[in-house]
Amino acid sequence: MNEEIFIDDAENALNVLRQGGIILYPTDTIWGIGCDATNAEAVGKIIALKQRPPQKSFVVLATSEKDILQYTASPDLAVFDYLQTVTKPTTVIYEHALGLAENVINEDGSVAIRICSDEFCRYIIKRFRKPIVSTSANISGEISPANFDEISSTVKQSVDYIVQYRQQDKSRNTASSIIKWKNGVLQIIRP
């Protein structure tokens, strides 16, 4: 994909995010359904699309440690050193979420955030200047699609914009690892 098409695709996605819409987009793991992580109404659209219990929290994508510090209170900074040692994309459950939509946050006040490495995601998050929701591109209870071709037509027809970038990629991608880090102790939730 040439740079001009990449930028046009990103701008289309950004326009939808700014208007409170939802997008279907590639991440550093599997394809995701996303929206503004600070907009409860937009998050509600994803809950309805996925037919998932409203109390189930979401993964949020950010681009840097600075973002984590902005959207959580007092994270254990040692987790950032740990993240430098992992090779698989890793989502961390942080306590004390701040400034995010209430329907993104877990009932205990925690939030799952991943510093994303995908070029397209990083570009739109930086331009958007807010974190975005990332949830697997499937109806709750169904198998997460490993690539774009495996995403159901129901999901494709239910979003406001489908990103063109990486649709031809046939790689068999998997979800991220999920960990919890509390008082310097690592707890693996999903390897």
C-alpha positions in Angstrom: 0.0 0.0 0.0 1.5 3.3 -1.0 1.8 6.2 1.4 -1.0 8.3 -0.1 -3.5 5.4 0.2 -2.3 4.7 3.7 -2.9 8.3 4.8 -6.3 8.4 3.0 -7.3 5.2 4.8 -6.2 6.6 8.1 -8.0 9.9 7.6 -11.2 8.0 6.8 -10.9 6.0 10.0 -10.1 9.1 12.0 -13.2 10.9 10.7 -15.4 8.0 11.8 -13.7 7.9 15.3 -14.1 11.6 15.7 -17.8 11.3 14.9 -18.4 8.6 17.5 -18.5 5.8 15.0 -16.9 2.3 15.0 -14.2 0.9 12.7 -13.0 -2.5 11.7 -9.2 -2.4 11.6 -6.0 -4.4 11.8 -3.9 -4.3 15.0 -0.6 -5.8 16.1 -2.6 -9.0 16.8 -5.9 -9.8 15.3 -8.4 -7.6 13.4 -10.4 -5.5 15.9 -13.5 -3.5 16.2 -12.7 -0.1 17.6 -13.9 3.3 18.7 -13.0 6.3 20.9 -12.2 4.7 24.3 -13.4 7.9 26.0 -16.8 7.9 24.3 -19.4 5.8 26.2 -21.9 6.0 23.4 -19.5 4.7 20.8 -18.5 1.9 23.2 -22.2 1.1 23.6 -22.4 0.6 19.8 -19.6 -2.1 20.0 -21.4 -3.8 22.9 -24.5 -4.0 20.8 -22.7 -5.2 17.7 -20.8 -7.9 19.6 -23.9 -8.9 21.6 -21.7 -9.0 24.7 -22.5 -8.5 28.4 -22.2 -4.8 29.2 -20.2 -5.5 32.3 -17.4 -7.1 30.3 -14.5 -4.7 30.0 -12.5 -3.9 26.8 -8.8 -3.8 25.7 -7.7 -0.2 25.0 -4.8 0.5 22.6 -2.3 3.3 23.3 1.1 4.2 21.7 3.4 4.9 24.7 4.1 4.7 28.4 3.0 8.3 28.6 -0.5 7.3 27.5 -0.6 4.7 30.3 0.4 7.4 32.8 -2.4 9.6 31.5 -5.2 7.0 31.7 -4.2 5.2 34.9 -3.4 6.3 38.5 0.0 5.3 39.9 0.9 2.2 37.8 3.9 0.2 38.9 6.6 1.6 36.5 8.5 -1.7 36.7 5.9 -3.2 34.3 7.4 -1.0 31.5 10.8 -2.7 32.0 9.0 -6.1 31.8 7.3 -5.1 28.6 10.7 -4.4 27.0 11.5 -8.1 27.5 8.5 -9.7 25.8 8.3 -10.6 22.1 4.5 -11.2 21.9 2.1 -8.3 22.0 1.1 -8.0 25.7 -1.9 -6.4 27.2 -1.6 -5.2 30.9 -4.4 -4.9 33.3 -3.8 -1.7 35.2 -5.7 -0.6 38.4 -7.4 2.8 38.8 -8.4 3.7 35.2 -8.8 7.5 34.6 -10.5 9.5 31.8 -11.9 6.6 29.9 -15.6 5.8 29.2 -17.2 4.0 32.1 -18.2 1.1 29.9 -14.5 0.4 29.0 -13.5 0.0 32.6 -13.9 -3.2 34.6 -16.2 -3.2 37.6 -13.2 -3.1 39.9 -11.9 0.1 38.3 -9.1 -1.6 36.3 -8.5 -1.3 32.6 -6.6 -3.5 30.1 -4.2 -1.4 27.9 -1.7 -2.5 25.3 1.0 -0.3 23.8 0.4 -1.1 20.2 3.3 -1.7 17.7 1.3 -1.8 14.5 2.2 1.0 12.1 -1.4 1.8 11.1 -2.8 1.7 14.7 0.0 3.9 16.0 -0.6 6.4 13.3 -4.3 6.8 13.9 -4.0 6.8 17.7 -1.3 9.5 17.6 -3.4 11.6 15.2 -6.6 11.0 17.2 -4.8 11.9 20.4 -6.9 9.4 22.4 -6.7 5.7 23.0 -9.0 3.5 21.1 -11.0 0.4 22.0 -9.8 -2.9 20.5 -12.0 -6.0 20.7 -11.9 -9.0 18.5 -13.8 -8.7 15.2 -16.5 -11.3 16.0 -19.8 -11.7 17.8 -19.3 -12.7 21.5 -18.8 -16.4 21.9 -17.7 -17.0 18.3 -14.1 -17.8 17.4 -11.8 -14.7 16.9 -10.9 -14.4 13.2 -7.2 -14.9 12.4 -7.3 -12.6 9.4 -9.6 -10.3 7.5 -11.1 -13.0 5.3 -12.4 -14.8 8.4 -14.4 -11.8 9.7 -18.2 -12.5 9.3 -20.3 -10.4 6.9 -22.5 -9.4 9.9 -19.5 -7.7 11.6 -18.4 -6.1 8.3 -21.9 -4.7 7.6 -22.3 -3.4 11.2 -19.3 -1.0 11.4 -19.1 2.5 10.1 -15.7 2.1 8.3 -13.6 -0.9 7.2 -9.9 -0.1 7.0 -8.3 -1.2 3.7 -4.8 -1.5 5.1 -3.7 -5.2 5.5 -6.9 -6.8 4.2 -4.8 -8.9 1.8 -2.6 -10.2 4.7 -3.3 -13.9 5.1 -1.2 -14.4 8.2 -2.8 -16.5 11.0 -2.7 -13.9 13.8 -3.5 -14.5 17.4 -4.7 -12.5 20.4 -2.3 -10.8 22.8 -1.0 -12.1 26.0 -2.8 -10.6 29.0 -1.0 -10.0 32.3 -1.7 -8.3 35.6 1.1 -6.5 37.3 0.6 -5.6 41.0 3.3 -4.6 43.5 6.0 -6.1 41.2 4.3 -9.4 40.9 3.4 -10.8 37.5 0.2 -12.7 37.0 -0.4 -14.3 33.6 -4.1 -14.1 32.7 -3.7 -15.4 29.1 -0.3 -16.6 27.8 
